[in-house]
Amino acid sequence: MKGNVQGKVLLLYGALAAVVLLAALRLGGLAVGAAGAADTADFRRISPFSSESLWLVRQAKSIIEAYQVDAEKTPVTEEQLVHGAIKGMVESWKDPYTRFISPEQLKEDESDLEGQYVGVGMYIADRDGKILVFGPIEGGPAERAGVKAMDQIVKVGDEVAQGWSADQVMRRLRGKPNTAVTIWVRRGGEDALLKFDMVRELVTIKSVQYEMLSDDIGYLKLTQFKQRSDTEAEEAMRDLLARGAKGLVLDLRNNGGGLLNACVNISSMFLRDGLVVGTRGRSEKSNEEYHADPKRYLTDMPMAVLINEGSASASEILAGALADRDRAIMVGKKSFGKGSVQSLFNLTDGSGIYVTIARYHTPSGKMLDHVGLTPTIEVEGYPNKDHVKDAQLQRAVSEVKKKILKSAAVASEEQQKS
């Protein structure tokens, strides 16, 4: 049997060698005449690789099609092969945020930005070869099961997730409503893996929540920056002001980020003008600055902003801008540190590539990527629906009250002088 296979392989190589010789005669340096030279020039102009490299791809494809045990029963389309090749090429740069997405995945991304999808409700990301949870979405299956920010996903079902991308894990976690999925996570401080059984459901992301915590302290929670988050946040702030808020706690814990323009617009409600965030990249077009819009400015009331390990990307930009500009004191735990800019490049078949084109920096020049934000006041704990039991929130409220009293004292002193 072994000899027969070897013989067939030799025959196959012989046939392939004949093809590559013809290709070389046609496309390579052996081509003769004006027509051959023109063909060679055209090939070099449109081909992303050399003829030798393309020949390696051809060999691999032919060998798999001829000898892979299930190849006849599970044919693979050319589109699948091309997408797989592009995906592998993109992954060679070893940037977890530069990624290829199929047309189907691109549609899923668009539905995410609209604020709903079927899954278990959590944000995840690649970090140093690990799949980490940014944070669970409030009210979703993951939060109800007990998943927490910075949990490392080790298994999905019976499959070990080693070497998987965040996209691969996310696709396994999504599916039809009312179907079960199990994940195993490694959590700091725990010796054994933790198992979480969940049921997929339609997860609707309510990106803005707010309430009055007392007669004069407002509370604004942003869970993500979606297409309407800035409009909803403005409506919430106007209502809080109308209800007599003199100070604000802005809660960005477990906020995995989202749209940059929504983040800048929300920043503008608290910053009268000036720099919110800058980007630095290789090309001149990637080096940009985003400033607060004076037309959106609403209030200079004392503020505290809550962050934790699940605060990432746009939430870090907002918190960093408010802290750098002395508009808010940061309370909580160090943020995730996802501070890079991804731009979507659409391909002609409906697929696309998200490419990291730059990194964010705060108004003072701090880089966020893989660094994160360290809060002014570090407080252990987790978000709790019972505000009284939420140590981080209670400390933030205390700091805002101090600021209100200080502002009142300064105003009284100035009034006496006048």
Secondary structure, DSSP 4 states (H G I P E B T S, - for coil): -HHHHHHHHHHHHHHHHHHHHHHHHHHSTT--HHHHHHHHHHHHHH-SS-HHHHHHHHHHHHHHHHH-TTTTTS---HHHHHHHHHHHHHHTT--TTSEEE-HHHHHHHHHHHHTEEEE--EEEEEETTEEEEEEEPTTSHHHHHT--TTPEEEEETTEE-TT--HHHHHHHH--STT-EEEEEEE-TT-SSPEEEEEE-EEEE---EEEEESSSSEEEEEE--B-TTHHHHHHHHHHHHHHTT--EEEEE-TT---B-HHHHHHHHTTT-SSSEEEEEEESSGGG-EEEE--GGG------EEEEE-TT--THHHHHHHHHHHTTS-EEEES------EEEEEEE-TTS-EEEEEEEEEE-TT--B-TTT----SEE------SSGGG-HHHHHHHHHHHHHHHHHHHHHHHHHHH-
